[in-house]
Amino acid sequence: MTATVVSAVAPLTVMAGVAPIALAIGGVGVPGAYLLVGVVLIVFAIDFTAMAAHIRRTGGFFVYIGHAFGGTAGFAAAVLAIVSYNLLQVGTYGLLGTQAGAALGNIFGVSVPWWVISAVAVVAVFVLGALGIDVGAKVLVALISLESAILVVMAVAVIVRGGAQGLGFASFEPGNVFQSGVLAVLGICFAAFMGFESTALYRAEARDPARTIPRATYVAVAFMAIFYCFIAWTVVQALGQSDVQSAAGKQGAALFFVTVREYVGPWAEHAMYVLIVTSVYAAQLAFHNAINRYVFGMAESGALPRMFARTNRAGSPAFAGAVQSVLGLLGGLVLRRVRPETIALLARDEAVPHEEGDARS
């Protein structure tokens, strides 16, 4: 369960793809901001998991909102969650296609249309999701371990070499955390924990929900807070505490790739290209599972047709998963009509550097 939650936020994608924006805005205080957000969410999780212990229905937030404010409010919350998760996943299939295509071109010189990769990913996510949460969790643990490992290798290398200007702890001084742009930085940091509440969606598949859900929630939030803080702190050291804001602004999406190449070597940069693709795939599988459990919970409560509550032999809501996968494919067809230069821009700015020159800029 913890692996599923952590996979949904895709730690490598969050760090390599989004943390550079936070560093360009907040500079040296960003690591402290990640830690602060983790503390806030731990406090929230205390009440959240208490509700999970007393309200014994699958569905997460929409069940709790419905219990407190009535069925209409609960239904509205469920619709909002399902639509948001589906739109996020459809868009991320496009991102996965562009990232994988960029990595194949960069490493092997192979050109594959992004939409072909996205379609294959939809099928792969559905098949693994249908095999049940236990099988999916094993795959997610392996992928999380690999994507976390490349970041840890980079972090250790930075510490061993003493960073660019020596190691310091200015990142945790309140004056550096609460500076101009702090609200934007905190918004980015909170988004990095997105989906941590999905532990409650797996109540029906947990052996002891009263113990498993709280433990998984606390472990997931604590891991993300400490991990994000540590990795962001080492990147600050790699760039230099006095130069981090300007350097992050100049390097943009290439920041982590430049850093890992400089402190570890070219092999690590290529490994990061591959692992950021598997990171997004892991997130897609986690989103797929979360969406299906939301739909399953709504069907059980009568808000959706009963057929969406059907499960297969593995206990997975396979019918809901099939419908969600079809929506993913249809979304890919729509995205395919986007102008090629727009897709290329997305691949360049949001995925990985395409050429050596891009990565060193």
Contacts in CASP RR format, 6 or more apart in sequence:
PFRMAT RR
TARGET T0000
AUTHOR 0000-0000-0000
METHOD contacts of the structure
MODEL  1
MTATVVSAVAPLTVMAGVAPIALAIGGVGVPGAYLLVGVVLIVFAIDFTA
MAAHIRRTGGFFVYIGHAFGGTAGFAAAVLAIVSYNLLQVGTYGLLGTQA
GAALGNIFGVSVPWWVISAVAVVAVFVLGALGIDVGAKVLVALISLESAI
LVVMAVAVIVRGGAQGLGFASFEPGNVFQSGVLAVLGICFAAFMGFESTA
LYRAEARDPARTIPRATYVAVAFMAIFYCFIAWTVVQALGQSDVQSAAGK
QGAALFFVTVREYVGPWAEHAMYVLIVTSVYAAQLAFHNAINRYVFGMAE
SGALPRMFARTNRAGSPAFAGAVQSVLGLLGGLVLRRVRPETIALLARDE
AVPHEEGDARS
1 133 0 8 1.000
1 137 0 8 1.000
1 199 0 8 1.000
1 202 0 8 1.000
1 206 0 8 1.000
1 212 0 8 1.000
1 213 0 8 1.000
1 216 0 8 1.000
2 199 0 8 1.000
2 216 0 8 1.000
2 219 0 8 1.000
2 220 0 8 1.000
2 223 0 8 1.000
3 137 0 8 1.000
3 140 0 8 1.000
3 141 0 8 1.000
3 144 0 8 1.000
4 133 0 8 1.000
4 136 0 8 1.000
4 137 0 8 1.000
4 140 0 8 1.000
4 198 0 8 1.000
4 202 0 8 1.000
4 286 0 8 1.000
4 289 0 8 1.000
4 290 0 8 1.000
5 195 0 8 1.000
5 196 0 8 1.000
5 198 0 8 1.000
5 199 0 8 1.000
5 216 0 8 1.000
5 217 0 8 1.000
5 220 0 8 1.000
5 286 0 8 1.000
6 140 0 8 1.000
6 144 0 8 1.000
6 220 0 8 1.000
6 223 0 8 1.000
6 224 0 8 1.000
7 140 0 8 1.000
7 143 0 8 1.000
7 144 0 8 1.000
7 282 0 8 1.000
7 283 0 8 1.000
7 285 0 8 1.000
7 286 0 8 1.000
8 194 0 8 1.000
8 195 0 8 1.000
8 198 0 8 1.000
8 283 0 8 1.000
8 286 0 8 1.000
8 287 0 8 1.000
8 290 0 8 1.000
9 192 0 8 1.000
9 193 0 8 1.000
9 194 0 8 1.000
9 195 0 8 1.000
9 196 0 8 1.000
9 224 0 8 1.000
9 283 0 8 1.000
10 147 0 8 1.000
10 279 0 8 1.000
10 280 0 8 1.000
10 282 0 8 1.000
10 283 0 8 1.000
11 144 0 8 1.000
11 147 0 8 1.000
11 148 0 8 1.000
11 151 0 8 1.000
11 224 0 8 1.000
11 227 0 8 1.000
11 228 0 8 1.000
11 279 0 8 1.000
12 147 0 8 1.000
12 148 0 8 1.000
12 150 0 8 1.000
12 151 0 8 1.000
12 272 0 8 1.000
12 275 0 8 1.000
12 276 0 8 1.000
12 279 0 8 1.000
13 276 0 8 1.000
13 279 0 8 1.000
13 280 0 8 1.000
13 283 0 8 1.000
14 192 0 8 1.000
14 228 0 8 1.000
15 151 0 8 1.000
15 228 0 8 1.000
15 231 0 8 1.000
15 232 0 8 1.000
15 256 0 8 1.000
16 253 0 8 1.000
16 255 0 8 1.000
16 256 0 8 1.000
16 257 0 8 1.000
16 272 0 8 1.000
16 276 0 8 1.000
17 253 0 8 1.000
17 256 0 8 1.000
17 350 0 8 1.000
18 188 0 8 1.000
18 191 0 8 1.000
18 192 0 8 1.000
19 30 0 8 1.000
19 188 0 8 1.000
19 192 0 8 1.000
19 228 0 8 1.000
19 231 0 8 1.000
19 232 0 8 1.000
19 235 0 8 1.000
19 255 0 8 1.000
19 256 0 8 1.000
20 248 0 8 1.000
20 249 0 8 1.000
20 251 0 8 1.000
20 252 0 8 1.000
20 253 0 8 1.000
20 255 0 8 1.000
20 256 0 8 1.000
21 188 0 8 1.000
21 252 0 8 1.000
22 30 0 8 1.000
22 33 0 8 1.000
22 185 0 8 1.000
22 188 0 8 1.000
22 189 0 8 1.000
22 232 0 8 1.000
23 30 0 8 1.000
23 232 0 8 1.000
23 235 0 8 1.000
23 236 0 8 1.000
23 239 0 8 1.000
23 244 0 8 1.000
23 245 0 8 1.000
23 248 0 8 1.000
23 249 0 8 1.000
23 255 0 8 1.000
24 245 0 8 1.000
24 248 0 8 1.000
24 249 0 8 1.000
24 252 0 8 1.000
25 181 0 8 1.000
25 184 0 8 1.000
25 185 0 8 1.000
25 188 0 8 1.000
25 245 0 8 1.000
26 33 0 8 1.000
26 179 0 8 1.000
26 180 0 8 1.000
26 181 0 8 1.000
26 182 0 8 1.000
26 184 0 8 1.000
26 185 0 8 1.000
26 245 0 8 1.000
27 176 0 8 1.000
27 236 0 8 1.000
27 244 0 8 1.000
27 245 0 8 1.000
27 248 0 8 1.000
28 170 0 8 1.000
28 171 0 8 1.000
28 176 0 8 1.000
28 236 0 8 1.000
28 241 0 8 1.000
28 244 0 8 1.000
28 245 0 8 1.000
29 170 0 8 1.000
29 171 0 8 1.000
29 172 0 8 1.000
29 173 0 8 1.000
29 176 0 8 1.000
29 177 0 8 1.000
29 179 0 8 1.000
29 185 0 8 1.000
29 236 0 8 1.000
30 171 0 8 1.000
30 185 0 8 1.000
30 189 0 8 1.000
30 232 0 8 1.000
30 236 0 8 1.000
31 171 0 8 1.000
31 172 0 8 1.000
31 228 0 8 1.000
31 229 0 8 1.000
31 230 0 8 1.000
31 232 0 8 1.000
31 233 0 8 1.000
31 236 0 8 1.000
32 171 0 8 1.000
32 172 0 8 1.000
32 177 0 8 1.000
32 229 0 8 1.000
32 232 0 8 1.000
32 233 0 8 1.000
33 177 0 8 1.000
33 182 0 8 1.000
33 185 0 8 1.000
33 186 0 8 1.000
33 189 0 8 1.000
34 189 0 8 1.000
34 192 0 8 1.000
34 225 0 8 1.000
34 228 0 8 1.000
34 229 0 8 1.000
34 232 0 8 1.000
35 172 0 8 1.000
35 225 0 8 1.000
35 226 0 8 1.000
35 229 0 8 1.000
36 177 0 8 1.000
36 186 0 8 1.000
36 189 0 8 1.000
37 186 0 8 1.000
37 189 0 8 1.000
37 190 0 8 1.000
37 192 0 8 1.000
37 193 0 8 1.000
37 225 0 8 1.000
38 193 0 8 1.000
38 221 0 8 1.000
38 222 0 8 1.000
38 224 0 8 1.000
38 225 0 8 1.000
39 225 0 8 1.000
41 190 0 8 1.000
41 193 0 8 1.000
41 196 0 8 1.000
41 221 0 8 1.000
41 225 0 8 1.000
42 218 0 8 1.000
42 221 0 8 1.000
42 222 0 8 1.000
42 225 0 8 1.000
45 196 0 8 1.000
45 214 0 8 1.000
45 217 0 8 1.000
45 218 0 8 1.000
45 221 0 8 1.000
48 64 0 8 1.000
48 197 0 8 1.000
48 200 0 8 1.000
48 217 0 8 1.000
49 199 0 8 1.000
49 213 0 8 1.000
49 214 0 8 1.000
49 217 0 8 1.000
49 218 0 8 1.000
51 64 0 8 1.000
51 67 0 8 1.000
52 60 0 8 1.000
52 199 0 8 1.000
52 200 0 8 1.000
52 203 0 8 1.000
52 209 0 8 1.000
52 213 0 8 1.000
52 214 0 8 1.000
53 209 0 8 1.000
53 210 0 8 1.000
53 213 0 8 1.000
53 214 0 8 1.000
55 63 0 8 1.000
55 64 0 8 1.000
55 67 0 8 1.000
56 203 0 8 1.000
56 209 0 8 1.000
57 63 0 8 1.000
57 203 0 8 1.000
57 297 0 8 1.000
57 300 0 8 1.000
57 301 0 8 1.000
58 200 0 8 1.000
58 201 0 8 1.000
58 203 0 8 1.000
58 204 0 8 1.000
58 293 0 8 1.000
58 296 0 8 1.000
58 297 0 8 1.000
58 300 0 8 1.000
59 78 0 8 1.000
59 200 0 8 1.000
59 201 0 8 1.000
59 203 0 8 1.000
59 293 0 8 1.000
59 294 0 8 1.000
59 296 0 8 1.000
59 297 0 8 1.000
59 298 0 8 1.000
60 197 0 8 1.000
60 198 0 8 1.000
60 200 0 8 1.000
60 201 0 8 1.000
60 294 0 8 1.000
61 77 0 8 1.000
61 81 0 8 1.000
61 197 0 8 1.000
61 200 0 8 1.000
62 74 0 8 1.000
62 75 0 8 1.000
62 77 0 8 1.000
62 78 0 8 1.000
62 81 0 8 1.000
62 294 0 8 1.000
62 298 0 8 1.000
63 74 0 8 1.000
63 200 0 8 1.000
63 297 0 8 1.000
63 301 0 8 1.000
65 73 0 8 1.000
65 74 0 8 1.000
65 77 0 8 1.000
66 73 0 8 1.000
66 74 0 8 1.000
66 75 0 8 1.000
66 77 0 8 1.000
75 298 0 8 1.000
75 303 0 8 1.000
78 294 0 8 1.000
78 298 0 8 1.000
78 303 0 8 1.000
81 294 0 8 1.000
82 291 0 8 1.000
82 294 0 8 1.000
82 295 0 8 1.000
82 298 0 8 1.000
85 287 0 8 1.000
85 290 0 8 1.000
85 291 0 8 1.000
85 294 0 8 1.000
86 291 0 8 1.000
86 324 0 8 1.000
86 327 0 8 1.000
86 328 0 8 1.000
88 287 0 8 1.000
89 284 0 8 1.000
89 287 0 8 1.000
89 288 0 8 1.000
89 291 0 8 1.000
89 324 0 8 1.000
89 328 0 8 1.000
90 327 0 8 1.000
90 328 0 8 1.000
90 331 0 8 1.000
90 332 0 8 1.000
90 335 0 8 1.000
91 331 0 8 1.000
91 335 0 8 1.000
92 280 0 8 1.000
92 283 0 8 1.000
92 284 0 8 1.000
92 287 0 8 1.000
93 118 0 8 1.000
93 121 0 8 1.000
93 122 0 8 1.000
93 284 0 8 1.000
93 328 0 8 1.000
93 331 0 8 1.000
93 332 0 8 1.000
93 335 0 8 1.000
94 114 0 8 1.000
94 115 0 8 1.000
94 118 0 8 1.000
94 332 0 8 1.000
94 335 0 8 1.000
95 280 0 8 1.000
95 346 0 8 1.000
95 350 0 8 1.000
95 351 0 8 1.000
96 117 0 8 1.000
96 118 0 8 1.000
96 121 0 8 1.000
96 277 0 8 1.000
96 280 0 8 1.000
96 281 0 8 1.000
96 284 0 8 1.000
97 114 0 8 1.000
97 115 0 8 1.000
97 117 0 8 1.000
97 118 0 8 1.000
97 121 0 8 1.000
98 114 0 8 1.000
98 343 0 8 1.000
98 346 0 8 1.000
98 347 0 8 1.000
98 350 0 8 1.000
98 351 0 8 1.000
99 276 0 8 1.000
99 277 0 8 1.000
99 280 0 8 1.000
99 347 0 8 1.000
99 351 0 8 1.000
99 352 0 8 1.000
100 112 0 8 1.000
100 114 0 8 1.000
100 117 0 8 1.000
100 121 0 8 1.000
100 277 0 8 1.000
101 111 0 8 1.000
101 112 0 8 1.000
101 114 0 8 1.000
101 117 0 8 1.000
101 347 0 8 1.000
102 273 0 8 1.000
102 347 0 8 1.000
102 348 0 8 1.000
102 351 0 8 1.000
102 352 0 8 1.000
102 353 0 8 1.000
102 354 0 8 1.000
103 273 0 8 1.000
103 274 0 8 1.000
103 276 0 8 1.000
103 277 0 8 1.000
103 352 0 8 1.000
104 110 0 8 1.000
104 111 0 8 1.000
104 112 0 8 1.000
105 111 0 8 1.000
105 354 0 8 1.000
106 270 0 8 1.000
106 273 0 8 1.000
106 352 0 8 1.000
106 353 0 8 1.000
106 354 0 8 1.000
106 355 0 8 1.000
107 270 0 8 1.000
107 273 0 8 1.000
107 274 0 8 1.000
114 343 0 8 1.000
114 347 0 8 1.000
115 332 0 8 1.000
115 333 0 8 1.000
115 335 0 8 1.000
115 336 0 8 1.000
118 332 0 8 1.000
118 335 0 8 1.000
119 329 0 8 1.000
119 332 0 8 1.000
121 281 0 8 1.000
121 284 0 8 1.000
122 325 0 8 1.000
122 328 0 8 1.000
122 329 0 8 1.000
123 325 0 8 1.000
124 281 0 8 1.000
125 281 0 8 1.000
125 284 0 8 1.000
125 285 0 8 1.000
125 288 0 8 1.000
125 325 0 8 1.000
126 288 0 8 1.000
126 321 0 8 1.000
126 322 0 8 1.000
126 325 0 8 1.000
128 135 0 8 1.000
128 136 0 8 1.000
128 139 0 8 1.000
128 285 0 8 1.000
129 135 0 8 1.000
129 136 0 8 1.000
129 285 0 8 1.000
129 288 0 8 1.000
129 289 0 8 1.000
129 292 0 8 1.000
129 316 0 8 1.000
129 321 0 8 1.000
130 312 0 8 1.000
130 314 0 8 1.000
130 316 0 8 1.000
130 318 0 8 1.000
130 321 0 8 1.000
131 314 0 8 1.000
131 316 0 8 1.000
132 314 0 8 1.000
132 315 0 8 1.000
132 316 0 8 1.000
133 202 0 8 1.000
133 205 0 8 1.000
133 289 0 8 1.000
133 316 0 8 1.000
134 314 0 8 1.000
135 314 0 8 1.000
136 285 0 8 1.000
136 289 0 8 1.000
139 282 0 8 1.000
139 285 0 8 1.000
140 282 0 8 1.000
140 285 0 8 1.000
140 286 0 8 1.000
143 278 0 8 1.000
143 279 0 8 1.000
143 281 0 8 1.000
143 282 0 8 1.000
144 282 0 8 1.000
146 275 0 8 1.000
146 278 0 8 1.000
147 275 0 8 1.000
147 276 0 8 1.000
147 278 0 8 1.000
147 279 0 8 1.000
147 282 0 8 1.000
148 227 0 8 1.000
150 260 0 8 1.000
150 268 0 8 1.000
150 271 0 8 1.000
150 272 0 8 1.000
150 275 0 8 1.000
151 227 0 8 1.000
151 231 0 8 1.000
152 231 0 8 1.000
153 260 0 8 1.000
153 264 0 8 1.000
153 268 0 8 1.000
154 231 0 8 1.000
154 234 0 8 1.000
154 256 0 8 1.000
154 259 0 8 1.000
154 260 0 8 1.000
154 263 0 8 1.000
154 264 0 8 1.000
154 268 0 8 1.000
155 230 0 8 1.000
155 231 0 8 1.000
155 234 0 8 1.000
157 263 0 8 1.000
157 264 0 8 1.000
158 234 0 8 1.000
158 235 0 8 1.000
158 237 0 8 1.000
158 238 0 8 1.000
158 259 0 8 1.000
158 263 0 8 1.000
159 167 0 8 1.000
159 234 0 8 1.000
159 237 0 8 1.000
161 263 0 8 1.000
162 237 0 8 1.000
163 237 0 8 1.000
163 238 0 8 1.000
163 240 0 8 1.000
163 263 0 8 1.000
164 237 0 8 1.000
164 238 0 8 1.000
164 239 0 8 1.000
164 240 0 8 1.000
164 243 0 8 1.000
165 237 0 8 1.000
165 240 0 8 1.000
165 241 0 8 1.000
165 242 0 8 1.000
165 243 0 8 1.000
166 237 0 8 1.000
166 240 0 8 1.000
167 237 0 8 1.000
168 237 0 8 1.000
168 241 0 8 1.000
170 176 0 8 1.000
170 241 0 8 1.000
171 177 0 8 1.000
171 232 0 8 1.000
171 233 0 8 1.000
171 236 0 8 1.000
171 241 0 8 1.000
189 228 0 8 1.000
192 224 0 8 1.000
192 228 0 8 1.000
193 221 0 8 1.000
193 224 0 8 1.000
193 225 0 8 1.000
195 290 0 8 1.000
196 217 0 8 1.000
196 220 0 8 1.000
196 221 0 8 1.000
196 224 0 8 1.000
197 217 0 8 1.000
198 286 0 8 1.000
198 290 0 8 1.000
198 293 0 8 1.000
199 212 0 8 1.000
199 213 0 8 1.000
199 216 0 8 1.000
199 217 0 8 1.000
199 220 0 8 1.000
200 213 0 8 1.000
201 289 0 8 1.000
201 290 0 8 1.000
201 293 0 8 1.000
201 294 0 8 1.000
202 213 0 8 1.000
202 289 0 8 1.000
202 293 0 8 1.000
203 209 0 8 1.000
203 213 0 8 1.000
204 296 0 8 1.000
205 315 0 8 1.000
206 212 0 8 1.000
206 213 0 8 1.000
235 244 0 8 1.000
235 255 0 8 1.000
235 256 0 8 1.000
235 259 0 8 1.000
236 244 0 8 1.000
238 259 0 8 1.000
238 262 0 8 1.000
238 263 0 8 1.000
239 247 0 8 1.000
239 248 0 8 1.000
239 259 0 8 1.000
240 247 0 8 1.000
247 255 0 8 1.000
248 255 0 8 1.000
250 361 0 8 1.000
251 258 0 8 1.000
251 361 0 8 1.000
253 349 0 8 1.000
253 350 0 8 1.000
253 351 0 8 1.000
253 352 0 8 1.000
253 353 0 8 1.000
254 353 0 8 1.000
254 358 0 8 1.000
254 359 0 8 1.000
254 360 0 8 1.000
254 361 0 8 1.000
256 272 0 8 1.000
257 269 0 8 1.000
257 272 0 8 1.000
257 273 0 8 1.000
257 352 0 8 1.000
257 353 0 8 1.000
257 359 0 8 1.000
258 359 0 8 1.000
258 360 0 8 1.000
260 268 0 8 1.000
260 269 0 8 1.000
260 272 0 8 1.000
261 268 0 8 1.000
261 269 0 8 1.000
261 359 0 8 1.000
269 359 0 8 1.000
272 352 0 8 1.000
273 352 0 8 1.000
276 351 0 8 1.000
276 352 0 8 1.000
288 321 0 8 1.000
288 324 0 8 1.000
288 325 0 8 1.000
291 320 0 8 1.000
291 321 0 8 1.000
291 324 0 8 1.000
292 316 0 8 1.000
292 317 0 8 1.000
292 320 0 8 1.000
292 321 0 8 1.000
292 324 0 8 1.000
293 317 0 8 1.000
295 304 0 8 1.000
295 308 0 8 1.000
295 317 0 8 1.000
295 320 0 8 1.000
295 321 0 8 1.000
295 323 0 8 1.000
295 324 0 8 1.000
296 308 0 8 1.000
296 309 0 8 1.000
296 311 0 8 1.000
296 317 0 8 1.000
296 320 0 8 1.000
297 309 0 8 1.000
298 304 0 8 1.000
298 308 0 8 1.000
299 305 0 8 1.000
299 306 0 8 1.000
299 307 0 8 1.000
299 308 0 8 1.000
299 309 0 8 1.000
299 320 0 8 1.000
300 309 0 8 1.000
307 319 0 8 1.000
308 317 0 8 1.000
308 319 0 8 1.000
308 320 0 8 1.000
308 323 0 8 1.000
309 317 0 8 1.000
309 320 0 8 1.000
310 317 0 8 1.000
310 318 0 8 1.000
310 319 0 8 1.000
310 320 0 8 1.000
311 317 0 8 1.000
311 318 0 8 1.000
312 318 0 8 1.000
347 354 0 8 1.000
348 354 0 8 1.000
348 358 0 8 1.000
353 359 0 8 1.000
END
